């Protein structure tokens, strides 16, 4: 139990942890650590060789540790951390995005009175976002009290155990329906965080708010009445303009990409009369590209358009591609856009810190197998298409190329003509 007794289990919970007690046994955790790289299918088949081990529980921990190496590397330093089933791991935020979100939230809320901030995570799940909001991995500490709400008792027990293992004693745990729990609260929060489940009853992924659970559009008034701010995590596939109009009172939209892939979209809701600011954050190699704009900024921008491709080609990162400041990028970086609907840029002068992939153009070429054999004799290249009638995977097959190597084949429309280039990455 925590020394100060702050972490509590509410709404009829208990302390015997029946749903995950086997997962947390020392021998299970040690076995998972020792056999992390073993074939888990073989381990399950040979369970009789280890009669003292609950092999299903051990395999869950082994797979959790493997996921953690990529998704939550710091958790491997916590010897007592217990991993949930696969679906919960898949639905959880990564360490990078959770810490980044927490940084955004706590920076904004730091302007509130000098008292502990009160935050509630209404869709607690595995607990990674809750832990980040409570100070896990933070470079600077902020005095904050966090309420974790999760209706699945097994997950709630597990998250409670893991918070204790991480030394986080400023979290209250509540096994309850989040909206019913919220209605019973006597005072407003500084911020409510909601990450609706994005799967339907058949387990298929969904993106629209009205298809998620809980349906926050139905509960929007309650959420906004109970908090100074509301932060909603949405699918990377959501339409930003539609999402903002549905939620209302949106002051900021955060598009977060990690190592070239768009991972999360966050809507910050609070009393605001201005147009939402869109923040494009790309996290890569310990650095963050950060660009901010509004739709009005983009509509007023004047892009420069290329009449020919120069020495370099530029492909915007995933956050920018999702958010769409395409004319502004031309102004911000001093590059020419290939055409209105072709989101590639060019210049003769190298822009080394362009927010995305930078390619050096080797040759302009027709897109035929014969030309590819001439310029790419080993038959390996990465294919990129922009505003082109054939998808990259299909074009790769047509050209007889295999994925890999150091070269890129770029196919795009410039003006009214279609072009191909063989490039190398700068």
N, C-alpha and C positions, 0 to 999 in steps of 0.2 A: 504493500500500500504506500502511496505517497506520504512523505514526511509531514506535509502540512494538511493533508486530508482534503485538499480542494477538489480533486477529481471525485465525482460521485456518480452513482448509477441510479437514474431516476425512473419513474413510471413503472414500478413493480419489478425492477430487476433484482438480481441477487448476486452473490459473490462466488458461486461455485463453478462458473465458467464451463458448464457442461457441454456447450456446443463446440468448444475448441480446446478443451483441456488436454486432449491427446496430442494436439499439434504443438502445444507449448511444453511438452515434457522434455527435459534436458537430453535424454537419449535420442529423441527424434531429431532435435536441432543439431546435435553433434553428428548423428548419422548422416543427415542431409549435407552438412559441411564436408564430411569425409568422402561422400559419394557423389558430390555435385556433378561430376562429369561422366558418371556411369550411365549406361543405357537404361532409362527408366522402365521401358517395356520389359527388359530382362529382369530388372529388380522385382517388378510385380510378379513375374512368372516364377521367380526363385524365392518368393517370400518365405517359404518353409525353412529356408536356411537361416533365417533371422527371426526365430519365434518370439523374441522379446521386443520386436519392432512392429508397430502398426505401419505396414508398408505403404498403404494408400496415403496416410498422413505424411510419411517421410517423402514420398514422391511429390506431393503438393509443395512441400518445403524446398525440395531440390529444384523444381520448376520455378518456384518463386525466387530463389536465389539467382537462377539464370536470368530471369527477367530483370532482377534488380541490377545486374551488372551493366545493363544498358539504360534502364529506366530510372532507377533510384540507387545509384552507386554508393551513396553515403550510408544506406541502410545495412550494407554488408559489414560496416564497422560496429553495428549494434548486435551483440551476440544473442540477445533474447528476442529479437524481432520475429514475429510469426506472420507468415504470408497467407492471404485468403485464397479461395479458389480462383481458377483462371479467369472467369468472366469478370470478377471484381477487380482483378489485376488489369485486365484489358480496359475496363471503364475508368480506371483511376488516372489522374493527372500524372505526368512525369515529374521527377524532382526538379528539373530545369524550369518547367512551366509553372509548377506550384510555387516555387520560390520567387519567380518573376512576378506572378500575380500578387503574392503577398506583399512584395515590395511596392507594387503600384498602389495597392489598397492602403497600406500603412502610411505611405508618403502622403496620400491625400487626406487621410484621417488625422494625421499629425497636427493639423491646424485646429482640432477640437480642444475644449478646455483641458487643463492639466489634471487629468484623472484617468484611471484605467479605461481604455476603449472597450466597448462591449460589442462583440461580433458573434453572429450565429451562422454556422454552416448547416443549412437545412437539408442537405442531401449528403450526409457524412460519408457513406460508403466505406472504402478502405481507410479513409482518414488522412490521406496525404495532404490535401488542401487545408484541412483543419490543423494538422501539425505545423504546416508552413505559417499559417496565420498566428499560431501560438508561439512562434519564434524558432522552430526547428531550422537549423542551417542559416539563420540570419546573421549578417555581419554586425548589424546594429540592433540593439534590443529596444523594443517598445512595450510599455506596460499595457497589457491587453488581457481581457478575459474572453474566452471563446466557449460557446455552447455548440456541441456536436449533437445533431439530431439524426437518428436512423431508426427505421421501423423494423429492420431485420435484427433480431436479438443476437444471432451469432456474430454478425459483423460488428455490432455495437460492443459486445464483449471483447472481441479481438482488438478493435481499435483502442478500447480502454487499456487493455494489457500493453499494447504497443506504445501508447503515450507514456505509460509508466516506464517502459523499457528505455524510451528516449529521454527520460527525465523531464517531461513536459507536465507540470503540475498546475497549469492555469486553464484547464479544460474541464467543463462539466459535460457528462455524457447522459443522453436521454434516449431511451428506447421508446419511440412514439411516432405517430403520424405527424409530420412536420407542421402541417397547416393547423391541425387540431392543437398541437403544442403551442404554436405561435399565438393562437387566439386566447390562450390562457395567461399570456404574459402581462405583467402589470406595468411595465415601462418600456419605452422605445429603445431600439438598438442604434448604435452608430452605423452599423452596416449589417445587412443580411446578404449572405452568399448562397446562390442556388445554382446547382448543376443538374438539370432535369435528365432523367434516364432517357437515352435516345434509341430505344428499341421498342418495337410494338409487341403485341401479345404472341406473335409468331417468332420473335427474336430477331426480326429484320431491322436494320438500321434506319432511323428516320432523322429528319433535320428540322422540320417546321415545329415551332413552339407548341402548336395545338395538338401535335402528335406525340409529344413527350409527356413524361410523368415525373412530378405533377404538372398539370396544365397551368402554367404560371399566368397565362392570359386570363383565365377564369379567376385567379387569385391575386391579380395585379393590385387591386385597390387595397386589399388587406396587407400585402407586402409593403407597399409604399406608405401606408398609414402607420406601420409598426417600426419604421426605420428612417433614419436621416438619409441613408443611401441604400441602393439595391444594386448588387453586382450579379449579373446573369451570365453563366457560361453557356455558349451555344455551339452547335455543330460547325466545323470548318466549312460545311457546304451551305450554310444559311445565306440568304440574300440580305446584305447589310441594310439596305434601304428599307426593305419590307420589315425586317426584324426591329429596326428602330421605330418605325411607324406603329407597329403592333404594341410595343412596350410603352411608348410615350415617355416623356420626361427624360429622354436619353441625352446625356451631356457629352459622353465620350464612348467611342467604340475602339477596342483594342484587338488588332489582328496579330496573333503571335505565331511565328514560324520558328522551327528549330532545324538547323542544318539542312535547309532547303525544302522543308515540308511544312505546310500550314497545319498547325496543330489545334489552335483554339481561337475562338472569337468571344470577346467579353463585351457586354453592354453595361455601362455604368448609368444608373438611373437616379436622378435627384431633381430638385426644383431648379429648372434652368429654362430660360427663354431663347437661348441661342441655338444655332445650328450645331449638331453634334460634330465634335472634332474626331477625326479618324487617326489613330496611332498605328503605324506599321512597325512592329518590332520583329527583328530577325536575330535570333540567338545562334551564334556559331563560334566555335573555338574560343569560348570564354569572352567573346565580345558581343555587343548588341548594336545593330543598326536601328536607328530610331528616326522616323519621318512622320510629321504631323500635317494634316491638311483638312479642309472641309470640301464638301461637294461644290460649294460656291467658288472656292479657290480654283478647283479643277475646271469648272465651267468657264472661268475668266482667263485661264492660262492660254498662252500662245505657244504651240510647239513648233520647232523647226523640223522640216521634213527633208529627207535625203534624196538626192537625184542619183546617187551611186553609193555603193558601200565602200567605206574607207578601210583603214588598216585594222580596225578593231570592231568587233560586234559585242553588244552587251545585252544580257538577258536578266531582267529584274528578278529579285528574290521572290519567294513564294508569298510573303506578306504583302508586298507591293502588287503582285499579280492579282491577289485576292481583292485588295482594297481599291485599286484602279486609279492612282494619280498619274496617268500615263502622259498627259501633256505637261504636267508639272515636272516630271522627271527630266524631260528635255530641257526645261529651264534650270532646274536645280543643278544638273550635272554638266550642262553645256554640251549635250549630245543631240544628234539628229535622229528622229524617229523614221522607221522605214516607210510606214504609211499609217493612215488613221487607225486602221484595224489590225495592224501588225505591231505587236508590242515587243519589238526589238529595236535597238538603237545602235548608232555607229559614229565613229570619229576617226580622224587620222592621228590625233594626239591621245596617248594612253591616259585613261582615267583610272588609276590603280585602285582607288577605293570606291569604285562604283558599287552600289548595293545589290550585288548579284553576281552572276557568272560573267567573266571577262574572257573573250576569245580573240585570238590573233588569226586573221584571215590569211590562209595560205594560197588559196586559189579559188576563183569562181569556176564552176563546172556544171555541165549538164548532168541531170540526175538519171544516169543509166548504169547498168552493171559494168559495161565496158569501161566507162570513166572511173568507176569505183575501183576496178582492178588496177587501173593505171595509177591512181593516187593513193590507194589504200591496199597495197599488195597482200597484207596479212589478213584482210577481210574483216577486221575488227574496228568498230567505231561506235560512238554514241550518236543517235539520230535525234534531232530537234526540229519540230515543225511549228510554224506560227502563221496563222491565217493562210493555211495551205489545205487543199482538198483531201489530202490523204493523211491519216494519223501516223505518228512517228513509228509505231510498231509495224504497221502495214508497209510503210515506205522502207523500213529496214529489211523486210522480207523481199520486197521488189528489187532492192539493190543488192541482194545476196550478202548482206552484212550480218555479222554476229555482234552482240553487245560486248563491249570491252575495248581495251586499247587506250591510246592517248589522244586519238583524234575525234573530232566532232564533224558530223555532216549536218548542216543547217539548211532547211528548205523553208522558204518564206515568200510572201508576196510583197513586192516593192512597187509603188505606183499601181500600174495595172498588169504588171508582168510577174511571172514566177521565176525564182532564182534558186540556185544551190551553191553552197560554199563548203569547202573543206577547211576546217579550222583546228587550232590547238589551243588548249587552255593556258592563259597567262599565269 
